[in-house]
Amino acid sequence: MINWLDWGYFGIFLLMVLENVIPPVPSEVIMSVGGIAAGQGKLSFVLLVAVGTLGCTVGNLFWWEIGRRFGYQRLKPMVDRWGRWLTMDWQDVEKLRGFFDRWGGATVFVFRFMPIGRTVISIPAGLLHMPFWRFVAYTTAGSLVWNTVLVGIGFWLGTNFETVDHWIAPMVTGIVVLALVAYLWRVLTWKPRERR
């Protein structure tokens, strides 16, 4: 069930990259199970956090680069056509750009703690051309905090995967459900601004 641990630090790195590119396994599972292994003396706590954070940063750079190459101006036809499902019009995009120019770094940092937003936030960061080193710094800092918490939970519980899953899975599911409900509410109540 968790034989990827046989790959050691490279397996952790690879899974964290993949988790941020094509999320097959949530980081909550990867890092907390790694924390259990650290608690059993099979992995180093510090090296585990470092490798997981590096994988997270590399994986997020994939979406940042896609956003950067696409550019936010090319969004306009999509926003004009699919505004209801995006729950925004072009004025909202311009406001988002202003917000991101001012608070983009803090936003990237905070989103590293959110199950859905962790990867998604890399796209607007790239679209709005957040500088490479600024993006890397805030992504690394947020990922470092999040991974330390997850490894710490696994290390502290130190028992088995089922115990970690018992604590973390309901929390993640609840956050995802709340995000989905909030999105559906916004779609149903969203009204486009009148065009002048």
C-alpha positions, 0 to 999 in steps of 0.5 A: 500500500505504501511501497513507494517508501521503498524508493526513499527520498527520491520517491518522496520527491517524485510524488510531490512533483506529480502531486502538484502537476497531476495530483494522483496522491494528496501531499497530506498522505505522502508527507504524513506517511513519510513522517511515520517512517521518520518516527520509526527511524527509517527517514530523516525528519529534516531531509524528508521535509527538504525533499518534499518541499523541493518536489512541491516547488518544482511541481508548481513551477510547471503550472507557473510556466504554463501561465507565464507563456499563456499570458493574462491578455489571452484570457479575455476571449475566454472570460467573455465567453465563459464568464458565468462558469468562471464567475468573473468578467474582464473587470474582475480579471483587472482587479485580480491583476492589481491585487496580485501586483500588491499581494501576490507573494502573500497569496501564493504563500497562504494558498500552499495550505489549501487542498485545491488552491496549492496547485491552482494558484501557480496559474494566476501567478504565471498569467500575471507574470509574478517574477520567477524568484519571487514565486519560488521564494513564496512557494518554497516558504509556504511548502516548507511550513505545510510539509513540516506540519504534515511530517510532524503529524505523521511523526507524532502519531507514528502508528500507521497509515489508517490513523493518519488517514482517520485524522486528515482525510475528513478535514481535506474532504470537508474543505473540498466540499466547502470550496465546491459549495462556495463555487456553485453558490457563486455560479448560481448568484453571479451576474455580469456587469452591464457593458458600457 
